Amino acid sequence: MAVTGNFEFGSVATSQGAASRRRLIVCLALAVLLFRAFLTFVAPQLWAEDGVLYQTAYNLDWHALLIPINGYLKVFSVAVALVATKSPPILAPWIEVYSAHAAALLIVWMVTSPRFDMPHKEIAALGVVCAPGGFEVLGFLANTQWVLPLGLFVLVFSRPSKIKSIIAFEAIFIAIVGLEGPVGLFFIPVFLLLTFSEKGAVRQRLAILSIALLMSAALQILSLYFDHSVLDMVTSERYPASLWFTLPARWLDATWPISALFGFDRRYVFPVFFTLILGFWFSLREPYRKQKLAMLFIAATILFSGMYKYRHALGIVAEQNGRYFYAGSVFFYWFLCIAADTLPRMRYIILTATTFTLLNGAWFLVLRAYPPVPWTTAAARVGHGPLSIPISPSGWNIDLQH
């Protein structure tokens, strides 16, 4: 018997209309990316660590897959950089940047899966590209390590597929994400707790996925063990101690002008703490209790790991680093989707507010300075002996050995 519908990363579309809605959401997400990061589409560049990825892949060839960058493995982004080095040099920025955009759109597609247990998934999916923290993450291959782990959340809270072989693709995806930066480590408690709390086919599936995550996590832990200098890379600067309590307010950046009521000095410790308590209280209530508690745990772990890394200069996190707030700001949208489902009398008010915050978040544009030397000029010299290419931001270079 023929199966109609479309392949859905582990599911078959329940109807042609559902598949069409999913494609529409991906198209809307692409439109948001074009708005937020227009220059990365028309004039992509090897920005900061993206240049390091190209340099590492170019100099070390496939061995680059085994070399930790800033203390941890980055298999996906290095693999993309390897493809870029095997292509005409002029295409390198296009390959790296467009792969980063494709990764974000893949997560959007996954969030809309009918197997994912989340209400108002179409709105939740747009949160992936509208989250304010995306200004530092979107269109940046090196920072796909903050985007791809959202797929782990989707898979751990998805129903088993009717297609038995799909679990192999899910396990491969999890292993790749686990080897793309350290964020996968923070999902281990969620995977294990859910595995032991379920039964039957659901437990079996989660056990297989947990093993894939644990195996990749073991390699990441070994990398961090032998090179933990990433935890001590920041020059010490003075900052108010209140930042340790008030930085979670950055998760609410998309709620402007409400977010303007929060600040980072000690006057705002109680308002931020009270808001977190409300969020925790809401998380303890059904429905979607497990999802809400998992979101709080993962967002807090990512944020406070970044705060620990920058513990000598925490003001940098408050002023610049959107990556540590990215997951939390995506989850903020997902909390609103759950609230709309939980409070049916206020559903349309909450969904309208969510739409407003999505539009707000999209205004956090991806802005990057042009490189000192146009890549079209530099690319013509690649492959003609040792070369140092200055890139943006100021002070960064790509050093090619041959």
Residue, then its C-alpha position, 0 to 999 in steps of 0.5 A: m500500500a502506498v504511503t502518501g505525504n512527506f518525510e518529516f524527519g521521523s514522521v509521515a505527514t498526517s495530511q497534505g494540509a499539515a505538510s503545507r503548513r510546515r512548508l509555509i512556516v519554514c518559508l516564513a522563517l526564511a523570510v525572518l532570516l532574510f530580514r534579520a541577517f540580510l547581508t549574510f545572504v548577499a555578502p557572506q563572510l568568514w566572520a571571527e570563528d568561522g574563519v578559524l574553522y576554515q583555517t583549521a580545516y584548510n591546514l589540517d584537512w580531515h584531521a581537523l575533525l579530531i582537533p578540539i577548538n576552544g576545548y571541545l569538538k565541533v564535528f558539524s561545523v568543521a565538516v562544513a568547513l572541510v567542504a568549503t576548503k575542497s570547493p573553489p575558495i570564492l565559495a567558502p563564505w557562502i558554504e559556511v554561512y548558508s549551512a548555518h542558515a540551513a541548520a536553523l531552518l532544519i530546527v524550525w522544520m523539526v519543531t513543526s513535527p506532528r510527533f513533537d509534544m508542544p502546543h501551537k508548534e507553528i508559532a513555537a517554530l518561529g521562535v527559533v529565528c525570532a529569539p533576540g539572542g539570535f543576533e549573535v547566533l544566526g548565520f554564523l556556522a561556529n555558533t550552530q552549536w547553540v541552535l542545533p541542540l534545540g533539536l535534542f529537545v524536540l526529539v526527547f519530547s517526540r513520540p516514536s515514529k511509525i517508521k522503525s528505521i527513523i530512530a537510526f537517523e535520530a541517533i545519528f543527529i543526536a551524536i552529531v549535535g553531541l559532538e558540536g560543542p558542549v551544549g549537548l552535555f546539558f541535555i543528559p539529565v533530561f534524556l536519562l530522567l525521561t528514559f527511566s520515567e517511561k515504559g515500553a516502546v517509548r523507553q526503548r527509543l529514549a534509551i537508544l537516543s540516550i546512548a548516542l548522546l552519552m557516547s558523544a558526550a564522553l568524547q566531549i568530556l575528554s576534550l574538555y579534560f585535556d584542554h579546559s583553558v576555555l574556562d580561563m580566557v577572559t581578562s578580569e574586569r570589575y562588575p556588580a555582583s548583582l549580575w549573578f542574579t539579574l542576568p536571566a532578565r535577558w531571556l525577556d528581551a523580546t517583551w519590550p517595553i516590559s523588559a525595560l522594567f528590568g535592569f542589572d544592578r541590585r535594585y532589580v534582584f527581587p523583580v528578577f527573582f520573583t519572575l523566576i519563582l513565578g516561572f518555576w511555579f508555572s512549570l510545576r503545573e500540568p500540562y506540559r510539566k516535563q517540558k517546562l521544567a526541562m526548558l528551565f533547567i537547560a536555559a539556566t544551565i547554558l546561561f550559568s555555564g557562560m556566566y562561569k566562563y566569564r566570571h572574571a568579567l561578567g559585564i561582557v555577558a550582560e552587554q554582548n553575548g547573545r548566545y548564552f541567552y539564545a535558548g532561554s529566549v526561544f524557550f520563552y516563546w515556547f512557554l507562551c505557547i503552553a500558556a495559551d494552551t493552558l489558559p483557553r479563556m486567554r488563548y487569543i490574548i496570549l497568542t497575540a502577545t506572543t506574535f508581538t514578542l516574535l516581531n520584537g525579537a526579529w528587530f535584534l538584527v544580525l549586524r557585522a562589519y565588512p572585512p578589511v580585505p574583500w574575500t573576492t580579493a583574498a580568495a584569488r591568493v588562496g592555494h599559492g603559498p602561506l597566507s594571512i588574511p585579515i577578517s572581521p571583527s578587527g584583530w582576527n586573521i586566517d593563517l593558511q600554511h600552504 
